[in-house]
Amino acid sequence: MERLEHDDIRDAAEKAWCAAKRATDALVLARYGEEPETTARTTEGLLELASDIPEAETLVGRYFTRISYLHGSCFHNGMCGRHTERRIRETAEYIGDAEGLAAR
């Protein structure tokens, strides 16, 4: 959020993606006892979790939005569209939902 306040949308997008990934890593660790070593393992862990716990399915699309849109399109390719700020702000809700599932 601090990067948004400084009008650095690309860095804010990357920091939001990193925060979502860390929350997802923590969720996978909490549920399976092993922290993912790579982003690919994080992704597979989340998909596996969604198969085991239907409530986790709500995270899947939101996770892919962050990796694809915030990390890929905005940060790496500089294509930060009019939806970027909203996606960054919604990351806090994603993190809260991941924390809630981890605590169960």
C-alpha positions in Angstrom: 0.0 0.0 0.0 2.9 2.3 0.7 4.2 1.9 -2.9 0.7 2.9 -4.2 0.9 6.1 -2.0 4.1 6.9 -3.8 2.6 6.2 -7.2 4.9 3.2 -7.9 2.2 0.9 -9.3 4.7 -1.6 -10.7 6.5 -2.1 -7.4 3.1 -2.2 -5.5 1.9 -4.9 -7.9 5.0 -7.0 -7.3 4.8 -6.5 -3.5 1.1 -7.5 -3.6 2.0 -10.7 -5.5 4.8 -11.5 -3.2 2.5 -11.1 -0.1 -0.1 -13.3 -1.7 2.5 -16.0 -2.5 3.9 -15.9 1.1 0.3 -16.2 2.4 -0.2 -19.2 0.1 3.1 -20.8 1.1 2.0 -20.4 4.8 -1.4 -22.0 4.0 0.2 -25.0 2.3 2.7 -25.3 5.2 -0.1 -25.2 7.7 -2.2 -27.8 5.9 0.5 -30.2 4.7 3.4 -29.6 7.0 5.8 -28.7 4.2 6.7 -25.2 2.9 6.8 -25.0 -0.9 10.3 -24.5 -2.2 9.3 -23.0 -5.5 6.4 -21.0 -7.0 5.4 -24.1 -9.0 5.2 -26.1 -5.7 3.1 -23.3 -4.2 0.7 -23.5 -7.1 0.5 -27.2 -7.0 -0.1 -27.1 -3.2 -2.9 -24.6 -3.6 -4.5 -26.7 -6.3 -4.2 -29.8 -4.2 -5.7 -28.0 -1.2 -8.6 -26.9 -3.4 -9.3 -30.5 -4.2 -9.2 -31.5 -0.5 -11.1 -28.5 0.9 -13.8 -26.9 -1.3 -13.6 -23.5 0.4 -10.0 -23.2 -0.8 -11.3 -23.1 -4.4 -12.2 -19.5 -3.9 -8.4 -18.7 -3.6 -7.4 -20.4 -6.8 -8.6 -17.8 -9.3 -7.5 -15.0 -7.1 -4.0 -16.5 -6.8 -3.8 -16.9 -10.6 -4.9 -13.3 -11.0 -2.0 -12.1 -8.8 0.7 -14.3 -10.4 -0.5 -13.5 -14.0 -1.7 -10.0 -13.8 0.2 -8.3 -11.0 3.4 -10.2 -11.3 3.5 -11.0 -15.0 1.6 -8.3 -16.9 2.2 -5.3 -14.6 5.5 -5.9 -12.9 7.4 -7.7 -15.7 5.8 -6.3 -18.8 4.8 -2.9 -17.5 1.2 -3.4 -18.6 -0.5 -1.9 -15.5 -4.1 -1.3 -16.5 -6.9 0.4 -14.8 -7.7 -2.7 -12.8 -4.3 -2.9 -11.2 -4.9 -0.8 -8.1 -8.1 -2.7 -7.3 -6.2 -6.0 -7.6 -3.5 -4.8 -5.3 -6.0 -3.6 -2.7 -7.9 -6.9 -2.9 -4.8 -8.8 -2.0 -5.4 -8.0 1.7 -8.6 -9.9 1.5 -6.9 -12.8 -0.2 -4.3 -12.9 2.6 -7.1 -12.8 5.2 -8.9 -15.7 3.5 -5.7 -17.7 3.3 -5.0 -17.1 7.0 -8.5 -18.2 7.9 -8.1 -21.5 6.0 -4.7 -22.0 7.6 -6.1 -21.6 11.1 -8.8 -24.2 10.5 
